[in-house]
Amino acid sequence: MEIERLGPYQIVGKLGRGGMGTVYEAVHRETGEKAAVKLLSAALAQEEGFRVRFEAEIETLRKLNHPNVVRLYGFGEQDGQLFYSMELVVGNSLEEELRQGRRFDWREVTRIGIETCRALRHAHDRGVIHRDIKPGNLLLAADGGSVKLSDFGIARLFGYTRLTIAGNVLGTAEYMAPEQAEGRPVDARADLYSLGALMYALLARRPVFSGKSLPEMLHKHRFEQPEPVRKYASDTPAELEHILGELLEKDPGRRIPNADLLSRRLEAMLHALSLGPETLEADPGWFFTRQSIAGSESAGTSPSVDDVPVTRELTPAGGNRGASVPPKSLPAGAAAPPAADKPPPNDSPPPASRFVEVSENELGQIEEDEPRPAMISWQTWALAGALLLVGLTIWWFLQPPTADSLYNRIKAETAGGSIASIVRADGDIREFLNRYSSDPRAVELRDFEREIDLYHLERKFELRLKGLGGADNLQPIERAYLEAIRYIRLDKELGATRLRAIIDLFGKPGDDAEPTGQCLILARRQLEKLKEETGKFVAEQLDLLKERLDAADALLPSEPDRAKEMYRAVVILYAEKPWAADAVRRARDALETP
């Protein structure tokens, strides 16, 4: 049975349909305002506890009012079915843009990240965690407006266990934070991990991890390290790759702590690369305008009913969500579909229903505390003062260190110049780079960070040489380096030969990407170390050979057989040693002399 009305809305057309329900394009009968109305399936409404969750999540949406968040208009119930109405955004989601073959450059991805950070900061400041950041939930306004984040609360409303059917879970699991995959409580940093995974996917045109099953995908998010994004998008700046690496840390405590700091990091990177606001606005390949960067809402027209795809609702089969409508203009001279093609309005009273309209004034508000008594005793004032003093003391000690104090502490810790002292300062170094990445002194500390990473990589190879850890997950250059280290223990010259071969095969100017760049640095350092060690060894060996050949020469008149045995031994032992060529030649000449 076709639905003509839902609450105060006249249904215009169907935007999508799936297992969770149906989404319609609708018009408010009194105001004429267009909306996307989501009608949840009757089966869901009958599930135990679902109505309570629905009311709770609607309350979550009422806290949000931001230009980069799809706005809630209202919610209600009709004939036992729950529905809610949202802002109708004309445009595609990032998922649809990727599916159509669009390539995002690093500047576009950075701007998308900045706008998404604004939406997340607004939500996180109100205690709202999205839990499902992915390309399908970020909408691009087609009229040149800003990015819109949709479907707050949907992940928690339906529960991830419902998304395992019909192969839909990978659409969400590809962007899921490790702590979320483990079922642990999550905070704002889980959204930042998902945002990092989304930006990685836009740059690389592939997810951070891929797998054939939910357990495999979640295992990779928890334990595997992502490949460098510049392997797939070579023009990505190193600083942006570094920021993504921090967002994709397994430990939430090592990620960039909040959306505000992430936004400032991205803006500072653009500024450092000489891309100020004027350059951004003048870029013809980008869809931002001065209006959208300032955070104002964009306006647009809705497409005709026939132009709307049926993939916008959260479904087990497709996994797309949101109220996005791809724009499609009519041919030149063509008229809009006649009103007669739509069902005639029904003037009879609608079925019994309820609808709660959410005014714009209600959005973004946080409930006030209950009014307090006007009279407050002096004991209460004293207690409040003591608590305030304690709170200020705690606040003082919890304030992050300034760039100068943190840098001075690092310099004191690393004064010895040894790698051990640098490793001990690891925490302070990474905190400085996390908080003050645009500080000029960060360049020096990035060198320290690289030395720390090389130190840990060297320890990893040492463990593998002892038979711990195996070699199953090693890259080709890592396997070759591990074999060269094994040969060094048997024959330093042969090991040095293999190290030179690794440098010749994998080395190229300016290559500092992991793991190739790190292994090349270790190989060059090992080679220099071997040169120093073999130089002393060769000098000692040459002295010994001269002494033995002199002894053989002395024995030659009286014991020619014994002398010739000594000459032959020199040839056998040192014929393959380039540095012993003169000694070998002297022994052969003695053997050939009657």
LODRENKE-239580 format. One line per field, with one value per residue (C-alpha): x, y, z. Coordinates in pm, 1 decimal. Layout:
! residues N
xx: X, ...
yy: Y, ...
zz: Z, ...
//
This chain:
! residues 594
xx: 0.0, 149.6, 185.7, 57.2, 115.8, 342.6, 256.2, 255.0, 433.7, 292.7, 494.9, 641.4, 845.9, 1052.4, 1427.9, 1527.2, 1411.6, 1580.7, 1555.3, 1555.4, 1272.5, 1207.5, 1316.6, 1088.5, 1115.9, 839.0, 698.8, 559.2, 192.0, 184.0, 531.1, 619.6, 960.1, 1118.8, 1254.9, 1383.2, 1147.1, 1268.6, 995.5, 1133.1, 998.2, 712.4, 920.3, 1186.7, 930.6, 809.0, 1155.1, 1204.3, 1367.8, 1380.8, 1134.5, 1332.0, 1653.2, 1474.8, 1360.1, 1711.3, 1883.8, 1637.4, 1731.9, 2093.5, 2009.5, 1831.5, 2165.0, 2313.7, 2277.8, 2572.3, 2618.4, 2818.3, 2556.5, 2236.4, 1960.6, 1673.6, 1325.6, 1105.8, 998.8, 681.9, 473.3, 195.4, -4.2, 254.0, 548.9, 823.6, 961.2, 1170.5, 1236.4, 1573.7, 1719.9, 1716.0, 2068.5, 2100.4, 2425.6, 2625.0, 2789.1, 3164.4, 3085.6, 2892.8, 3169.5, 3425.0, 3197.3, 3166.4, 3546.3, 3623.1, 3984.0, 4041.0, 4373.4, 4534.3, 4408.2, 4047.1, 4088.8, 4243.1, 3951.8, 3700.1, 3884.7, 3873.9, 3498.8, 3428.5, 3634.4, 3405.2, 3100.7, 3268.8, 3388.9, 3030.6, 2903.9, 3185.8, 3150.0, 2791.8, 2893.1, 2771.9, 2990.8, 2902.5, 3042.9, 3002.0, 3217.2, 3244.0, 3212.4, 2841.2, 2769.2, 2948.8, 2740.6, 2865.9, 2616.1, 2585.1, 2535.0, 2893.0, 2818.8, 2994.6, 3032.1, 2736.7, 2774.1, 2466.4, 2326.9, 2435.8, 2320.7, 2221.0, 2504.3, 2397.9, 2027.2, 2042.4, 2348.5, 2641.0, 2512.7, 2228.6, 2473.5, 2628.5, 2355.8, 2385.4, 2750.4, 2689.0, 2919.3, 3239.4, 3102.4, 3124.7, 3407.3, 3651.2, 3648.9, 3602.6, 3845.5, 4028.7, 3866.9, 3526.6, 3609.7, 3692.2, 3359.3, 3522.3, 3369.7, 3458.7, 3507.1, 3569.1, 3902.3, 3718.3, 3555.5, 3901.1, 4037.2, 3743.1, 3803.7, 4170.1, 4062.8, 3818.5, 4081.9, 4324.5, 4059.5, 3990.6, 4361.6, 4449.0, 4113.1, 4114.0, 4041.9, 4318.3, 4252.1, 4045.5, 3924.4, 3684.0, 3508.1, 3416.8, 3663.0, 3948.3, 3871.0, 3842.9, 4163.4, 4353.8, 4225.2, 4339.4, 4682.7, 4812.1, 4990.8, 4857.7, 5070.2, 5198.4, 4933.9, 5201.3, 5246.8, 4910.4, 4900.4, 5260.0, 5182.4, 5053.9, 5268.8, 5476.6, 5311.5, 4963.5, 5085.2, 5224.9, 4891.8, 4704.7, 4953.9, 4872.4, 4497.3, 4535.2, 4726.8, 4591.7, 4619.2, 4367.0, 4609.8, 4862.1, 4614.6, 4554.2, 4331.9, 4043.1, 3881.5, 3979.2, 4351.4, 4325.0, 4155.6, 4432.2, 4700.4, 4544.8, 4502.4, 4862.8, 4984.0, 4796.2, 4941.6, 5294.1, 5255.1, 5161.6, 4791.5, 4619.6, 4244.6, 4281.4, 4447.5, 4178.4, 3902.6, 4077.4, 4122.0, 3886.9, 3893.8, 3735.3, 3372.9, 3425.0, 3334.6, 3400.8, 3048.1, 3098.5, 3440.3, 3282.0, 3037.4, 2709.1, 2441.6, 2392.1, 2060.0, 1964.9, 1680.9, 1555.0, 1557.8, 1251.9, 1116.5, 1237.7, 1596.7, 1629.5, 1825.5, 1710.5, 2034.6, 2008.1, 1855.2, 2059.4, 2006.1, 2163.6, 2243.4, 2381.9, 2485.1, 2421.2, 2262.3, 2171.6, 1936.7, 2152.0, 1991.9, 2220.6, 2146.5, 2030.4, 1899.1, 1623.0, 1706.9, 1695.4, 1337.0, 1189.3, 921.4, 896.5, 666.7, 302.1, 129.7, -116.2, 160.1, 159.3, -123.1, -391.0, -388.2, -614.6, -822.1, -953.3, -797.9, -476.7, -462.6, -411.5, -53.6, 173.8, 454.1, 694.9, 837.8, 1187.1, 1231.9, 1569.5, 1575.3, 1564.6, 1858.1, 2201.2, 2061.9, 2180.0, 1930.4, 1965.3, 2014.7, 1727.8, 1706.6, 1890.6, 1758.7, 1822.4, 1966.3, 2301.5, 2460.5, 2815.6, 2912.0, 2807.0, 3008.9, 3312.4, 3278.3, 3236.8, 3546.5, 3751.2, 3635.3, 3714.3, 4063.7, 4120.7, 3984.7, 4209.4, 4509.3, 4432.1, 4366.5, 4702.9, 4894.3, 4700.2, 4771.3, 4980.1, 5338.9, 5429.6, 5640.5, 5944.3, 5923.7, 5865.6, 6153.9, 6392.0, 6297.0, 6369.4, 6708.4, 6799.8, 6694.7, 6892.8, 7200.6, 7413.1, 7346.0, 7315.3, 7029.7, 6933.0, 6877.1, 6674.8, 6456.0, 6396.1, 6261.6, 6024.5, 5704.8, 5800.9, 5920.0, 5594.2, 5388.8, 5576.7, 5520.9, 5154.7, 5086.9, 5329.8, 5386.9, 5413.9, 5688.2, 6024.2, 6191.5, 5968.2, 6206.2, 6487.3, 6259.0, 6134.7, 6496.2, 6486.8, 6156.4, 6310.4, 6605.6, 6362.9, 6168.5, 6495.1, 6601.3, 6277.3, 6304.0, 6658.6, 6535.6, 6266.4, 6529.7, 6738.9, 6439.6, 6380.3, 6747.5, 6688.7, 6394.3, 6124.6, 5848.6, 5900.9, 5935.5, 5588.5, 5481.3, 5809.3, 5841.0, 6097.0, 6357.4, 6311.5, 6371.6, 6685.7, 6818.6, 6753.8, 6947.6, 7237.2, 7260.7, 7272.7, 7560.8, 7751.0, 7764.7, 7922.9, 8136.0, 8151.7, 8275.3, 7993.6, 7746.2, 7887.3, 7847.8, 7478.0, 7423.2, 7570.8, 7339.3, 7034.9, 7133.3, 7188.1, 6854.5, 6614.9, 6784.6, 6682.4, 6729.7, 6485.6, 6325.1, 6223.0, 5896.1, 5849.1, 5967.1, 6202.1, 6358.0, 6415.7, 6581.8, 6806.2, 6920.6, 6998.9, 7184.1, 7404.2, 7483.2, 7571.9, 7797.5, 7986.3, 8025.6, 8161.9, 8413.9, 8557.6, 8568.8, 8713.2, 8979.8, 9140.7, 9088.0, 9255.4, 9560.6, 9607.7, 9562.5, 9815.6, 10075.5, 10013.3, 10038.3, 10368.4, 10508.8, 10403.0, 10537.6, 10870.1, 10882.6, 10811.2, 11088.2, 11330.1, 11228.9, 11252.1, 11627.3, 11619.6, 11254.9, 11113.1, 10808.2, 10702.8, 10754.7, 10541.6, 10261.5, 10259.8, 10247.8, 9956.7, 9769.2, 9792.4, 9648.8, 9363.3, 9260.3, 9300.8, 9260.0, 8901.8, 9002.9, 9067.8, 9271.1, 9512.7, 9589.5, 9959.8, 10020.6, 9850.8, 10056.1, 10378.5, 10278.6, 10198.6, 10525.0, 10713.0, 10525.1, 10607.0, 10976.8, 11188.5
yy: 0.0, 332.6, 593.6, 941.1, 1114.2, 1082.8, 1322.3, 1675.2, 1564.2, 1493.7, 1215.2, 1315.2, 1009.2, 720.9, 776.2, 431.8, 110.1, -158.1, -397.8, -115.5, 75.8, 327.7, 685.6, 926.5, 1270.0, 1474.2, 1828.2, 1984.3, 2051.0, 2384.9, 2534.3, 2375.2, 2281.4, 1976.6, 1695.2, 1339.8, 1127.7, 790.2, 539.5, 250.0, -96.1, -223.4, -526.9, -304.0, -106.6, -431.0, -533.4, -522.8, -198.9, -47.8, 232.6, 334.1, 344.3, 540.1, 809.6, 824.3, 866.3, 1133.9, 1321.8, 1286.8, 1446.6, 1734.6, 1839.3, 1906.7, 2225.8, 2291.9, 2378.5, 2057.0, 1828.2, 1713.2, 1879.6, 1703.0, 1845.7, 1619.9, 1267.9, 1076.1, 761.3, 663.0, 340.9, 188.6, 276.1, 517.2, 784.4, 1099.5, 1381.9, 1530.2, 1800.9, 1702.2, 1747.2, 1767.1, 1597.2, 1275.7, 1101.5, 1041.0, 671.8, 750.9, 982.3, 702.4, 450.9, 685.4, 693.8, 1034.5, 1086.3, 1311.0, 1492.9, 1560.2, 1920.9, 1810.3, 1537.9, 1784.8, 2025.3, 1743.4, 1646.1, 2004.2, 2040.2, 1699.7, 1803.3, 2103.9, 1877.8, 1630.9, 1903.2, 2036.4, 1685.3, 1582.8, 1903.1, 1787.3, 1434.6, 1282.9, 1018.4, 934.0, 574.8, 524.2, 771.1, 636.3, 770.9, 686.3, 920.7, 1228.3, 1420.4, 1682.6, 1960.1, 1986.2, 2363.4, 2425.1, 2414.2, 2236.5, 1875.5, 1740.7, 1462.8, 1242.3, 952.0, 1040.2, 769.3, 522.6, 278.1, 260.9, 260.2, -51.9, -208.6, -350.2, -703.5, -625.8, -523.7, -868.1, -990.3, -1001.7, -898.7, -537.8, -527.7, -467.9, -134.0, -21.5, -241.7, -95.5, 226.1, 88.1, 179.3, -112.9, -50.4, -45.9, -374.7, -525.8, -416.5, -179.5, 158.9, 427.6, 802.8, 1083.1, 930.5, 638.6, 888.4, 1034.8, 687.3, 638.7, 982.5, 890.0, 565.5, 761.2, 1017.5, 730.2, 563.1, 887.3, 933.1, 568.7, 476.0, 166.5, 104.8, 87.5, -284.8, -530.1, -876.3, -1148.8, -1174.7, -964.1, -1141.6, -1097.1, -726.6, -656.3, -853.6, -633.9, -314.5, -442.0, -583.1, -498.0, -179.0, 4.0, 51.3, 407.4, 605.8, 751.3, 403.9, 463.1, 846.6, 955.3, 1330.5, 1316.7, 1543.0, 1364.1, 1570.8, 1454.5, 1092.7, 1149.9, 1291.1, 988.9, 761.3, 927.3, 895.8, 523.5, 440.7, 124.4, 281.9, 569.7, 743.4, 787.3, 943.8, 1314.0, 1373.2, 1579.2, 1712.7, 2072.2, 1989.8, 1775.2, 2060.3, 2302.0, 2051.7, 2020.5, 2397.8, 2455.5, 2205.8, 2387.6, 2718.4, 2575.3, 2456.9, 2809.8, 2731.6, 3018.5, 3095.2, 3295.3, 2999.8, 2765.3, 2985.3, 3025.5, 2651.2, 2569.7, 2197.8, 2222.1, 2263.8, 2479.4, 2848.0, 3128.9, 3077.6, 2707.3, 2762.1, 3021.9, 2754.2, 2889.6, 2653.9, 2606.2, 2606.4, 2397.0, 2252.8, 1900.9, 1675.1, 1525.8, 1199.4, 1001.5, 1117.9, 968.2, 640.5, 373.2, 330.6, 596.0, 402.1, 195.3, -155.1, -494.3, -524.6, -181.9, -17.9, 338.9, 588.1, 953.4, 1195.5, 1270.2, 1309.2, 1311.1, 1617.7, 1565.1, 1852.4, 1812.4, 1836.1, 2182.2, 2289.6, 1997.0, 2062.8, 1910.0, 1604.8, 1715.1, 1716.6, 1459.4, 1196.2, 1215.7, 1079.1, 1346.8, 1503.7, 1333.8, 1590.5, 1335.1, 1335.5, 1127.1, 812.1, 855.0, 965.0, 1184.0, 1411.0, 1618.6, 1906.5, 2014.9, 2387.6, 2532.0, 2704.1, 2364.8, 2224.6, 2246.0, 2326.3, 2144.2, 2099.9, 2344.3, 2220.9, 2246.9, 2595.2, 2614.6, 2769.1, 3139.6, 3116.4, 2936.3, 2880.9, 2994.2, 2626.8, 2561.3, 2860.3, 2735.5, 2386.1, 2530.3, 2745.4, 2449.4, 2239.0, 2523.6, 2552.7, 2178.3, 2187.2, 2478.5, 2299.8, 1984.0, 2190.3, 2364.3, 2038.1, 1882.3, 2168.9, 2052.3, 2177.7, 2470.2, 2413.8, 2575.2, 2374.1, 2047.8, 2115.8, 2205.2, 1883.9, 1681.8, 1850.3, 1769.9, 1405.8, 1364.4, 1560.7, 1243.0, 1202.5, 823.3, 633.3, 508.7, 865.8, 948.8, 639.5, 738.9, 1073.6, 900.7, 1004.0, 1372.7, 1380.7, 1240.1, 1470.4, 1773.1, 1659.8, 1591.5, 1927.3, 2159.3, 2006.4, 2349.5, 2465.1, 2506.4, 2282.7, 1994.0, 1932.1, 1845.7, 1626.2, 1438.9, 1325.7, 1194.7, 1021.8, 856.9, 733.1, 587.0, 407.6, 271.4, 154.4, -39.5, -185.3, -304.1, -466.8, -642.9, -790.5, -902.3, -1090.6, -1259.1, -1364.5, -1536.3, -1725.6, -1504.7, -1355.3, -1549.3, -1394.9, -1449.8, -1083.7, -933.0, -723.9, -840.8, -582.7, -684.5, -1049.9, -959.9, -746.0, -1023.1, -1272.6, -1026.1, -992.1, -1372.6, -1387.1, -1118.1, -1348.9, -1620.6, -1413.2, -1035.8, -990.3, -1196.6, -1009.1, -677.0, -794.3, -868.7, -531.4, -353.9, -559.3, -451.2, -84.1, -124.5, -305.2, -108.1, 230.8, 540.9, 913.4, 1059.5, 726.4, 746.4, 552.2, 262.5, -10.1, 39.6, 362.4, 237.4, -85.3, 110.7, 334.8, 29.1, -138.5, 166.2, 196.7, -173.1, -137.7, 156.5, -37.3, -339.1, -122.0, -4.2, -354.7, -525.1, -253.6, -355.9, -724.6, -698.6, -520.4, -794.5, -1069.3, -916.8, -896.9, -1263.4, -1369.0, -1183.1, -1353.0, -1703.0, -1645.1, -1524.9, -1846.4, -2057.3, -1878.3, -1961.5, -2331.1, -2365.4, -2455.8, -2716.2, -2838.4, -2764.6, -2992.6, -2819.0, -2477.4, -2570.6, -2691.3, -2350.2, -2174.1, -2394.3, -2322.2, -1946.8, -1994.1, -2217.0, -1994.5, -1648.8, -1683.2, -1541.7, -1246.3, -935.4, -769.4, -1070.7, -1067.5, -971.2, -1243.3, -1506.7, -1398.7, -1432.6, -1785.6, -1893.7, -1756.1, -1957.2, -2274.5, -2227.6, -2161.5, -2485.9
zz: 0.0, -111.3, 162.2, 78.3, 409.4, 710.6, 989.9, 845.4, 526.7, 182.8, 20.6, -318.7, -410.5, -281.4, -238.5, -116.5, 41.6, 249.0, 538.8, 794.0, 624.6, 348.1, 289.0, 104.6, -44.2, 113.5, 140.5, 456.4, 381.1, 562.8, 508.7, 173.3, 312.2, 148.1, 365.7, 362.9, 575.0, 701.1, 786.0, 992.9, 925.2, 1140.5, 1241.3, 1396.0, 1592.2, 1753.6, 1875.2, 2248.7, 2360.4, 2011.2, 2083.6, 2390.5, 2185.8, 1913.0, 2157.1, 2311.1, 1975.9, 1866.0, 2182.7, 2067.6, 1731.0, 1905.5, 2055.6, 1711.8, 1507.7, 1276.0, 907.0, 854.6, 1016.4, 843.3, 1046.3, 1224.2, 1148.7, 1360.5, 1453.4, 1514.5, 1482.3, 1243.6, 1257.9, 1491.2, 1265.9, 1369.3, 1137.0, 1145.9, 902.1, 811.8, 592.3, 223.0, 84.4, -294.4, -389.4, -371.6, -80.8, -89.1, -139.1, -456.1, -578.4, -532.8, -702.9, -1003.3, -1035.1, -888.5, -776.0, -476.3, -452.1, -115.0, -101.5, -145.2, 114.9, 359.7, 319.4, 363.9, 680.5, 814.1, 752.8, 907.5, 1211.6, 1256.3, 1264.3, 1501.3, 1735.6, 1761.3, 1840.0, 2074.1, 2276.2, 2346.2, 2439.6, 2109.9, 1939.6, 1577.9, 1579.6, 1203.5, 1006.6, 651.7, 292.7, 276.1, 567.4, 428.8, 175.4, -70.8, -135.2, -513.4, -516.6, -405.7, -34.7, 244.7, 352.5, 554.0, 811.3, 846.4, 1049.7, 1402.6, 1639.3, 1366.3, 1448.6, 1812.5, 1726.2, 1512.5, 1674.3, 1480.9, 1530.7, 1287.8, 1018.6, 983.5, 752.3, 372.7, 369.6, 479.2, 779.3, 580.9, 468.1, 830.0, 958.4, 704.1, 908.6, 1261.0, 1540.6, 1709.1, 2048.9, 1878.8, 1705.4, 2046.0, 2191.8, 2442.6, 2535.1, 2281.2, 2297.6, 2050.3, 1945.8, 1781.5, 1542.1, 1468.0, 1380.5, 1141.7, 989.9, 936.0, 765.7, 547.5, 439.9, 366.7, 146.4, -45.5, -118.8, -193.1, -354.6, -135.1, 233.9, 493.6, 533.7, 331.8, 419.9, 315.6, 651.8, 952.4, 1190.3, 939.7, 893.1, 1266.6, 1334.9, 1089.1, 1249.1, 1588.9, 1502.3, 1151.6, 1045.4, 737.1, 428.7, 369.3, 186.0, -45.1, -190.0, -363.2, -375.7, -431.9, -428.9, -70.8, 151.3, 412.1, 688.6, 582.6, 577.7, 926.4, 1050.0, 909.2, 1082.5, 1415.1, 1355.0, 1275.3, 1594.5, 1760.0, 2105.6, 2140.5, 2375.9, 2090.4, 1847.9, 1797.1, 2101.1, 1960.8, 1643.9, 1717.7, 1733.9, 1419.8, 1232.7, 1337.6, 1233.1, 886.1, 850.1, 961.3, 703.3, 426.0, 544.5, 557.4, 198.7, 89.8, 43.7, 220.7, 205.8, -119.9, -292.9, -168.0, -302.8, -639.5, -694.6, -987.8, -918.2, -575.9, -470.2, -160.2, -163.9, 76.9, 209.2, 287.8, 447.5, 673.8, 784.6, 641.0, 512.5, 141.6, -37.2, -334.8, -536.4, -510.0, -816.1, -975.9, -841.9, -1143.8, -1091.2, -741.7, -695.7, -453.8, -256.3, 10.1, 303.2, 546.9, 409.8, 470.6, 101.1, 22.6, 343.6, 218.7, 449.8, 459.1, 290.0, -10.0, -354.1, -660.2, -874.9, -1229.5, -1438.7, -1697.7, -2070.7, -2222.7, -2281.1, -2090.5, -1833.2, -1489.3, -1457.2, -1443.8, -1110.4, -1243.3, -1231.7, -852.2, -635.5, -584.6, -239.8, 5.6, 192.4, 438.0, 787.0, 806.9, 1020.6, 1393.2, 1445.5, 1647.4, 1528.4, 1733.8, 1536.3, 1639.9, 1593.3, 1509.6, 1848.1, 2022.2, 1826.8, 1982.6, 2326.8, 2638.1, 2919.7, 3205.3, 3558.6, 3801.3, 3963.8, 4291.9, 4611.8, 4635.1, 4986.8, 5017.8, 5357.5, 5434.4, 5480.7, 5121.9, 5003.5, 5197.1, 5051.9, 4701.8, 4750.3, 4870.2, 4577.8, 4338.4, 4485.2, 4450.6, 4095.7, 3998.1, 4147.2, 3952.3, 3639.8, 3681.2, 3703.2, 3413.9, 3174.5, 2878.5, 2883.1, 2661.8, 2350.9, 2517.4, 2840.4, 2654.9, 2413.0, 2697.7, 2876.1, 2562.0, 2516.7, 2878.1, 2837.5, 2513.1, 2621.5, 2617.4, 2246.3, 2275.9, 2117.2, 2463.4, 2584.7, 2272.3, 2321.9, 2685.1, 2559.0, 2313.9, 2495.3, 2520.7, 2158.8, 2024.2, 2249.8, 2112.5, 1752.3, 1829.4, 1994.0, 1816.2, 1472.5, 1305.3, 1545.9, 1359.7, 1618.2, 1508.9, 1216.4, 1459.7, 1669.3, 1362.4, 1315.5, 1673.7, 1600.1, 1292.3, 1501.6, 1755.6, 1480.2, 1337.1, 1681.7, 1728.5, 1376.3, 1451.7, 1774.7, 1570.0, 1336.7, 1635.5, 1776.4, 1440.6, 1427.7, 1760.8, 1614.3, 1767.2, 1555.1, 1231.3, 884.8, 739.2, 732.7, 609.5, 293.9, 29.5, 136.3, 501.0, 414.7, 217.9, 503.9, 756.9, 539.6, 503.5, 883.2, 914.4, 662.3, 853.1, 1152.6, 934.8, 697.4, 725.5, 371.5, 226.4, 444.4, 323.2, -36.9, 27.2, 192.3, -111.9, -334.5, -128.1, -165.5, -541.2, -588.4, -368.9, -324.2, -507.9, -431.5, -181.2, -92.3, 274.1, 268.8, 506.9, 510.6, 213.6, 335.1, 688.0, 571.6, 334.2, 619.0, 834.6, 544.7, 483.5, 853.0, 878.6, 572.5, 726.1, 1048.7, 860.1, 675.5, 1005.9, 1151.4, 839.8, 802.0, 1132.1, 1054.5, 709.7, 851.3, 1111.6, 851.4, 610.2, 886.2, 967.2, 599.9, 552.8, 863.1, 740.4, 388.6, 530.5, 739.4, 428.3, 237.0, 521.5, 514.9, 135.4, 113.6, 394.5, 390.5, 46.1, 90.0, 412.1, 253.5, -49.0, 180.2, 344.3, 3.8, -109.2, 215.8, 151.5, -198.6, -76.2, 215.0, 61.4, -316.1, -293.4, -75.0, -288.4, -13.0, -1.6, -375.3, -329.8, -72.1, -291.7, -592.4, -389.0, -278.9, -636.8, -767.5, -503.1, -603.7, -970.9, -905.8, -935.1
//
